[in-house]
Amino acid sequence: MLWIFFIVVIVIASAILAIRSMRDYDETPEDPSQYELFLIRDLSNFNPDLISRFQALLLSLDTFFSIERLYRGKESVIVLYGPKVLKKNFPELKLLELEDYILDPKEHTPVHPKVISPNDAYTWIVRKKTGKKVFKSGFLKVPLEDHQLFFWQLVCSPLKNTNQFQITARAMVSDSEPQSKVELVKKYESSLRNLGGFVTASTGQTKLSVFDSYKKRTLIPKEIAPFIVSNIDIFNLLDI
C-alpha cells in the first residue's frame, strides 16, 4: 500500500506545482507604454484573414495582443489591446484609442463611473474541455439588465511557422448588486460550459489577482496551460 501513498503524494504535488506555475509565470507586454486600447469602429472587414495579418505583424514584433468583447445590457462592442502600430497597419478597422475600462487594483475608487472596480466584478479564467473544440453560436449571449456588464477577453500569442495562437481566455461579470452578480456568473458559466465547451480553470490565484491579470492582459504560456487555436477559432470565439 506504500506505493499508492507515494503516487497520491506525487499527483498532489504535481497539481500544486501546476497551479503555482499558472500564477507565477504569466507573461506581460515588455513595454506597456507602447500599447493602446482601441475600439474597433468598423467590423465589416474583421475576419479570420485579418487575424492572420495580426499574426504576421505580431510575430515580427515578438509580442501578443488581446481582443475583448464587451457587453452592457443589449449593447456590445469589440476592443483591441495591442501595439500602437495596429492603428497605422489596419486602417480598415477605423481604430479609436480608448481609456482603459478596468480600474487599477491599486486605486481605491474609480476615477470615472464607467471604470470597473474589483468590488463590483467577478473574474475567472476558462479553459477548453479535453477534446472539445466546437463553439456553438450564442454561447456569449446571456440576457443582461441595462446596468449589468459582461466582458470576454482573449489574450492571443502567435505561434511561429503555423496559423495558430496560444490564448488565455478570461470572463468578467460586473454588477453592483452581490446576489444578482452571483446569479449572472452562474448563467455565464453554464453557457460557456454547455455551448462553448469551456470549464473554469483552477489557478490558485486570489480574486484580486485574477482581476489584475485581466487588467494587465497577461498570457499563460502554452508550456503551462496549452490552449492552442487557429485564426478561425479566434473569430468564432468572439461569437460575432
Summary of the structure (lengths in Angstrom):
residues: 240
radius of gyration: 18.3
end to end distance: 54.3
largest distance: 66.3
contacts: 686
relative contact order: 0.20
helix: 34%
strand: 27%
